[in-house]
Every structure is written in structure tokens, then in C-alpha cells.
Amino acid sequence: MKRKRKIPLVVLSDVHLGTYGCQAKELLQYLKSIQPKMLVLNGDIIDMWSFSKSYFPASHMNVLRQIIKMSNQGTHVIYITGNHDEALRKYSDFILGNFELADKLILELDGKKTWIFHGDVFDSSTKGYAKILAKLGGKGYDLLILINSFINWVLVLLGKEKRSYSKMIKDSVKKAVSFVSNFETTAAEIAIQKKYSYVVCGHIHKPQMKEVENEHGKVMYLNSGDWVENLTALEYKKEKWSIYQYKKTDYLHHENKEEKIVNDIITKILS
């Protein structure tokens, strides 16, 4: 069995369990490969906007089971609510063993104050009538993911490289409204004002790690990305942040070994 990586802190967000775009199998592989002291789920883990009893595959349930297992084995799991799972906000401050539900989190990492929250509070597209449009847009985006998956299947058959049309469209929409609502800048400015060293968000599905500076000071802005298209997480170890990017090749050897064991067992039973 492959040795798990011990990491003090892991932050992931925007998993969107319950949607067709969620890359649950890949996330499960990642979760099984790490042993974090603290796991922060920074919003939009379960997509309650798109939740349907008719679609919640076993792979999605396995992710939840793995998170519960990690909590039972000593990992401090903190679930921070986002806009797609905002229904859980009425249960904020709920604590059960190593599991905690919150709206935001303030940590001290090696003497540096860290502010972690989803980020939707600074996004005008999740408020009022715009919220209804955002929900409708979410359904359309889910359909676009399905169409994109089919196109990529055809491209692979033709020996061509995969393309993310859904990501290109979503990125272009975000750029169009950035002048109205740039919550990244707002979050960074407030963090500087409050003398935080790090501000960690999710929400926009864009992994990021950059220093923001103004006349009042500076802060490190980080975004954990998502598990729909980017398949990224943030890891904090040895006083440094890094963006983890899932790569199928990192797990192929382990998968092949397990497959060989299963095949050997079947061969012995049948022989």
C-alpha cells in the first residue's frame, strides 16, 4: 500500500457533489493518498442547488464516507459553507467530535493569521434576482459539462488533446462581470486592513496564489480552485503554501498494482 502523505493542513472547495461535473473518483484517490492534521472544506462541497435524489452516484457517496473516515481517524474536518450549500448555514458552529461546521475560519499558522472563507459574500451574482439567474446558469453549466465530456471522448478517439469549452465559457463570463464584483480584491483589501497574512477563498473555480499589496500593507491571496475541471487543492506544509494539481499518472502505478492483485486472486479461484 502506498504511504500516505502527512500534511498539517489541506484546503479544498467547490467539489459540487451531486452534479455531473463533479470528479468524485479523482478526489477520492487524492483523499486516500493524504493524512492531513486538518482538512478544511471551503464551501460548495455538496451542491444543494442542483441536488436530486435521482443523481447521487456511489462515487459521490464514497467521498463523503472517506471524509467521515478521516475525521474518525483523527483529522480535524472543518466544513465552511458556500453559496451552493448555504442551507447548512443555519447549523453553523455545530461540532461533533473532529467535525465542525462554520461560515468562516481564522487560524494562526506559524504565527501568521489566516482568514479562510468561501468568498460568495463578495460576489454580487449570488444575491437577489441574480441568485435565481445563477441557479439557472448552474443547470446550464452542468449540461455544458456533459456535452464537453462527450466532445472530449470523441477527441481522445481521434487521438487529439482534450479541451475544456465549459471552462473557457465560464472564465469569459467571470471576466465580463469582474468590473462589477471583484471579490478577490475586496477580500485581500479587508485582510490587509485586519492585518491577516493569508486570505483563502474558493467560489470562482480558479486556483490561485498571489501576493496583493496596497498602501496599507500586503497579504497572500490563495484560492483552492475546484474538483469539477481544475482538480486542485491547497496544501500547507513547512510554513509554505502550495497548489496541488491532480494528475492521473500519479496514481496509475498504485491502481495497476491493486488490479494485478485482484486478477491474481480471481485466477487462483478459477484454476
C-alpha positions in Angstrom: 0.0 0.0 0.0 1.3 3.4 -0.9 2.3 5.5 2.1 0.0 8.5 2.8 1.5 12.0 2.7 1.3 13.7 6.1 0.2 17.3 5.7 -0.6 19.8 8.5 -3.4 21.5 6.6 -5.3 20.8 3.3 -8.0 23.1 1.9 -10.3 22.1 -0.9 -13.5 23.6 -2.2 -16.1 23.5 -4.9 -16.4 19.8 -5.2 -20.1 20.0 -6.2 -21.2 16.5 -5.2 -24.5 15.7 -6.8 -23.7 17.3 -10.2 -22.5 15.6 -13.4 -19.4 17.7 -13.4 -18.0 16.5 -10.1 -14.8 14.5 -10.4 -15.5 12.3 -7.4 -13.4 9.3 -8.3 -10.3 11.5 -8.7 -11.0 13.3 -5.4 -11.4 10.0 -3.6 -8.0 9.0 -4.9 -6.4 12.2 -3.6 -8.1 12.0 -0.2 -6.9 8.4 0.2 -3.4 9.5 -0.5 -3.1 12.1 2.2 -3.2 12.2 6.0 -3.9 15.8 7.0 -3.9 17.0 10.6 -6.7 19.5 9.5 -8.9 19.3 6.4 -10.9 22.5 5.5 -13.8 22.0 3.1 -14.2 25.6 1.9 -17.7 25.6 0.5 -19.8 24.1 -2.3 -18.9 20.6 -1.3 -22.5 19.3 -1.7 -24.3 21.1 -4.4 -27.7 21.7 -2.9 -28.8 24.0 -5.8 -28.6 21.0 -8.2 -29.3 18.2 -5.7 -31.5 15.4 -7.0 -32.4 12.1 -5.4 -32.2 10.6 -8.9 -28.5 11.6 -9.3 -26.1 10.9 -6.4 -23.7 8.1 -7.6 -21.9 5.8 -5.3 -18.6 7.6 -6.1 -20.0 10.8 -4.7 -21.2 9.0 -1.5 -17.7 7.4 -1.2 -16.2 10.9 -1.0 -18.4 11.7 2.0 -17.6 8.3 3.6 -13.9 8.9 3.2 -14.2 12.4 4.8 -16.1 10.8 7.7 -13.4 8.1 8.0 -10.6 10.7 8.1 -12.5 12.5 10.8 -12.8 9.3 12.8 -9.1 8.6 12.4 -8.1 11.9 13.9 -8.2 14.5 11.1 -9.9 17.7 12.2 -12.5 18.4 9.5 -14.0 21.9 9.2 -16.8 22.3 6.7 -17.2 26.0 5.8 -20.5 26.8 4.0 -20.6 28.2 0.5 -23.4 29.6 -1.7 -24.3 26.1 -3.1 -24.6 24.6 0.4 -25.8 27.7 2.2 -28.8 25.7 3.6 -26.2 24.4 6.1 -25.5 27.9 7.4 -28.4 27.7 10.0 -26.3 24.9 11.6 -23.1 26.9 11.8 -20.9 26.3 14.9 -22.1 22.7 15.1 -19.4 20.5 16.4 -19.4 16.7 16.7 -16.1 15.0 17.6 -13.5 16.0 15.0 -16.1 17.5 12.7 -17.1 21.2 12.7 -19.5 23.3 10.6 -18.7 27.0 10.2 -19.2 30.1 8.0 -15.6 31.2 8.2 -12.3 30.3 9.9 -9.5 32.2 11.5 -6.3 30.2 12.0 -2.8 31.0 13.2 -0.3 29.3 11.1 3.3 29.5 12.4 2.5 32.9 14.0 0.6 34.2 10.9 -3.1 34.9 11.0 -5.1 33.2 8.2 -8.6 34.0 7.2 -10.5 31.2 5.4 -14.0 31.6 3.9 -15.7 30.6 0.7 -15.9 34.0 -1.0 -19.5 34.3 -2.2 -20.2 37.1 0.3 -18.3 39.4 -2.1 -19.9 38.2 -5.3 -23.0 40.2 -6.3 -24.0 37.4 -8.8 -25.1 35.3 -5.8 -27.5 37.9 -4.4 -31.2 38.6 -5.0 -32.6 38.1 -8.5 -29.1 37.4 -9.7 -29.0 34.4 -7.4 -32.0 32.9 -9.3 -30.2 33.5 -12.6 -27.1 32.0 -11.1 -29.0 28.8 -10.2 -30.4 28.6 -13.8 -26.9 29.2 -15.1 -25.7 26.4 -12.9 -28.1 24.0 -14.5 -26.9 25.1 -18.0 -23.3 24.8 -16.9 -24.0 21.2 -15.7 -25.4 20.4 -19.2 -22.4 22.0 -20.8 -20.1 19.8 -18.7 -21.9 16.7 -20.1 -21.6 17.9 -23.7 -18.0 18.8 -23.1 -17.3 15.2 -21.8 -18.8 13.7 -25.0 -16.7 16.1 -27.2 -13.6 15.1 -25.3 -14.4 11.4 -25.6 -14.5 11.9 -29.4 -11.3 13.9 -29.4 -9.5 11.1 -27.5 -10.7 8.6 -30.0 -9.3 10.7 -32.8 -6.0 11.0 -30.9 -6.4 14.7 -30.2 -6.0 16.6 -27.0 -8.9 17.3 -24.7 -10.4 20.8 -24.4 -12.5 22.5 -21.8 -15.1 24.5 -23.6 -17.1 24.8 -20.4 -14.2 26.3 -18.6 -13.5 28.8 -21.4 -17.1 30.0 -21.4 -17.3 30.3 -17.6 -14.0 32.2 -17.5 -15.2 34.6 -20.1 -18.4 35.3 -18.2 -16.4 35.9 -15.0 -14.2 38.4 -16.8 -17.2 40.2 -18.1 -18.6 40.8 -14.6 -15.2 41.3 -12.9 -15.6 45.2 -13.0 -18.9 44.9 -11.0 -17.8 42.3 -8.5 -14.2 41.5 -7.8 -14.4 39.7 -4.5 -10.7 38.7 -4.7 -9.6 42.3 -4.5 -12.2 43.1 -1.8 -11.2 40.1 0.3 -7.5 41.0 0.0 -8.1 44.6 1.0 -10.1 43.6 4.1 -7.5 41.1 5.0 -4.8 43.7 4.8 -6.9 46.0 6.9 -7.3 43.3 9.6 -3.6 42.6 9.5 -4.0 39.0 8.2 -1.1 37.3 6.5 -3.2 34.9 4.4 -6.7 35.0 2.9 -8.0 31.8 1.5 -11.1 31.5 -0.7 -12.9 29.2 -3.1 -16.0 30.0 -5.2 -14.6 31.1 -8.5 -13.1 27.7 -9.5 -9.7 29.3 -10.2 -6.7 28.1 -8.3 -4.5 31.0 -7.4 -1.7 32.0 -5.1 -0.5 35.6 -5.3 0.6 38.5 -3.2 -1.7 41.5 -3.1 -0.2 44.8 -1.9 -1.6 48.3 -1.4 -0.7 51.4 0.5 -1.7 49.8 3.8 0.3 46.6 3.5 0.2 43.2 1.8 -1.4 39.8 2.0 -1.1 36.4 0.3 -4.3 35.6 -1.5 -5.0 32.0 -2.2 -7.8 30.1 -3.9 -8.2 26.3 -3.8 -9.8 26.0 -7.2 -12.3 23.2 -7.7 -12.9 19.5 -8.4 -15.0 20.0 -11.5 -12.4 21.0 -14.0 -9.1 22.1 -12.3 -8.9 19.3 -9.7 -6.9 21.3 -7.3 -6.4 21.8 -3.6 -4.2 23.9 -1.3 -1.6 22.3 1.0 0.2 24.0 3.8 3.4 22.3 5.0 6.7 23.5 6.5 5.5 27.1 6.6 4.7 27.2 2.9 1.5 27.0 0.8 1.4 25.1 -2.5 -1.3 24.3 -5.0 -1.9 20.6 -5.5 -2.9 19.6 -9.1 -4.3 16.1 -9.5 -2.6 14.0 -12.1 -3.9 10.6 -13.1 -0.3 9.4 -13.7 0.5 9.8 -10.0 -2.0 7.1 -9.2 -1.6 4.7 -12.2 1.1 2.5 -10.6 -0.9 2.1 -7.4 -4.1 1.2 -9.4 -2.2 -1.3 -11.6 -0.8 -3.0 -8.5 -4.2 -3.3 -7.0 -5.7 -4.6 -10.3 -2.9 -7.2 -10.5 -3.7 -8.5 -7.0 -7.4 -8.7 -7.8 -6.6 -10.6 -11.1 -4.3 -13.0 -9.3 -6.9 -13.8 -6.7 -9.5 -14.4 -9.5 -7.1 -16.6 -11.4 -6.4 -18.7 -8.3 -10.1 -19.1 -7.6 -10.9 -20.2 -11.1 -7.8 -22.5 -11.5 
